[in-house]
Amino acid sequence: MKQKRVIYANDARHFYLFVFDPPMAMEDAWRPIDDVAGTSVDTFAYMVERGDGLFYPSKVGQRFGSDIQPFDHVAYYHVWYNMQSLIDRGLDPLTVLIDRAHDKGMDFIASVRMTNYLGVDRSQLVPEGRGFVHEEIREAKFNVLKELAHDYPTEGIEMDFSCPPGGGPPALREEDVDEHTSTITDFVGSVAETVHNRPGGRGVVGARIYPTEAMNRRAGYDVRKWIEDGSVDYLVPMMYTYFILDQHMPIDWVLEAAGGTDTSVYGMLQPHLMDEGSGAPERVFASSEHMRAGAMNMWDRGADGLYTFFGDWPHGDGVRRYLTDMGDPDLMVEKTKRYFLAERNAQAADMEYDQAAPVEISEADPDTKYDIPFYVSDDIEGKSDRIKSVVLRMKVDNLMTHDTLSVSINGNSLADEPMSRDYGHPFGPYAAQQLEFYLHGARPRKGWNTLSVSLDARPENMGGGVTVHDVEIIVEYSSYPSRL
C-alpha cells in the first residue's frame, strides 16, 4: 500500500555533529529532530555515513574518525568527541535521535550511501576495481543495512544510489553494467527480504535513484524490476550533485512505473535556487514561495509524498513556513508561488540530466525559437477572480532596448502585455536587463506550458547574441477580484 510521507533528511555533519563543541548537550543532540518538529514533516531520514566512517557506534562497520587521529580539522574533532560524549554517558548517538523522533511523532529512516564502502580494499572501488561486482563490497553494505533495520528501532532503511558523482564512485564500471545490473537487482531484493521480514515487524525499504530512467539504466539500476519485485516501498528521484530546486523534474516515468503498485514515489525539493554548480558566485536558497511552487507541482503530478534536505540553517521562519505548508496542498492553493526554471549544471548535464535554461542565443535570427517547458499547478483560468497578478520575470544578458526580442507562452505573444525593464546585474547594470511582463491576456495554463524566446533583430553594427536566465513566473492571490 502506498504511503504518503513528508521526509526531511539530515546528513549528520554540516548542521549537526560538525557544529557543536563537545561535550554535547542533550538540546544539541536533539537539534536535527527539533529543527523540523511541529511542521508537516512526519519522517526523518538520517544519513549515517559518507564513506569514511559511520556516525554511530556500529558493531559491523568503522566509526567515523577512528582512523584519522590525531585530528587536524575542527569538524572531525567535533564529530568524534560529540559522539563519544554521549557514549560516555551510556547513550548511543543514533538511538538518541531515533527516540527523539518518536517522541515528536516522526518515523525514523536510516539512509546509507550505496557506493561508498567502509573497511574494504579500496582497490575494489570503481574505476580501479569493479564495485558491486565484488561480493565483499555487497556483504559490507548488507551488514550495515541489516544492523540499522534489526538492531535499532528504526522504521526502516534507505539505500542512496543517487550519490555518484560527488558523493561516491559509480556502483559499476561501464563495461560491467549489462552483465551485473542483475547483481544489483538481486542485492536490493536481499536487503528487502531481511528488512521486510525483520523480527518485530516489517521494515520500510526506500531508495534514492536518479531523475531519469536512462540515467538509472546506465548506472546498473533496473528500477522497474525493483518495483515489480516489491523490493522498494518508496523511491526518491534526485541527483546528489544537483542541489538546484527542479520544480519540473522529469519523474513521469517512475510515477507511471509505480502506478498500480505498493511503491510510493516522493518528489524531491532541492534547497537552492542557484549555486556554484550552476555558475552563480555563491549559493542562494530557494524562498518559501519557490519551495511551495515545487511542492504543489509534485503533488499535482501525482507524487505520493515529498522529500527535502539542507534547508537554510539555522532554520528561520521561511524554512519552517514551507516545511509546515508542503504536506497539505490545501494550505498552499491560494498562497503566492514562484515557478522557477532550474538552470544547467555541467556535471549533471554530462550525465544527461540537463535543463533548458539558461538559453544562449548566439545571434539574431527570427526563424529560430528557443522553447522552455515548465509546469504550473495553479488553475489560473479557473481561479482568475482570486488571482491578484501573474508576472513573468527574466534576466537577459547583453540585451539592449533597441533589440527585437520575441517572447510567447504556449504560442501566445507577450508583445501586447504590459512590461517593464530594470537593471539586471547589481555590479554591472549595463550587462543585463531584467524584464517583467504583467500577464493578462497570455497566461500559463494548469499543467505543462512552453515559454518561447527568439532574438529577431539587433541594430546595425551590433552582433553577438543574448542569454536568457533567472526565469520565473510569480502567481499571487487576493481575496478580492482583480477587476471592477
Secondary structure, DSSP 8 states (H G I E B T S, - for coil): ----EEEEEE-SIIIIITTS-SS--HHHHTHHHHHHTTSS--EEEEE-B-SS-BSS--SSS-BTTTTS-S--SHHHHHHHHHHHHHHTTT--HHHHHHHHHHHTT-EEEEEEESS--SSS-GGGSTTTS-GGGSHHHHHHHHHHHHHHHHTS--SEEEEE---TTTSS--SS-GGGHHHHHHHHHHHHHHHHHHHHT-TTS--EEEEEE-SSHHHHHHHT--HHHHHHHT--SEEEE--TT--B--TT---HHHHHHHTTSS-EEEEEE-SEEE-GGGT-SS-EE--HHHHHHHHHHHHHHT-SEEEEE--SSS--HHHHHHHHHTT-GGGTTTS-EEEE--B--HHHHHTT---SBSEEE-S--TT--EEEEEEE-S-TTTTGGGEEEEEEEEEEET--TTSEEEEEETTEE-TTS-EEEEE--SS-TTSEEEEEEE-SSS---SEEEEEEEEEEE--TT--S-EEEEEEEEEEEE-SS-S--
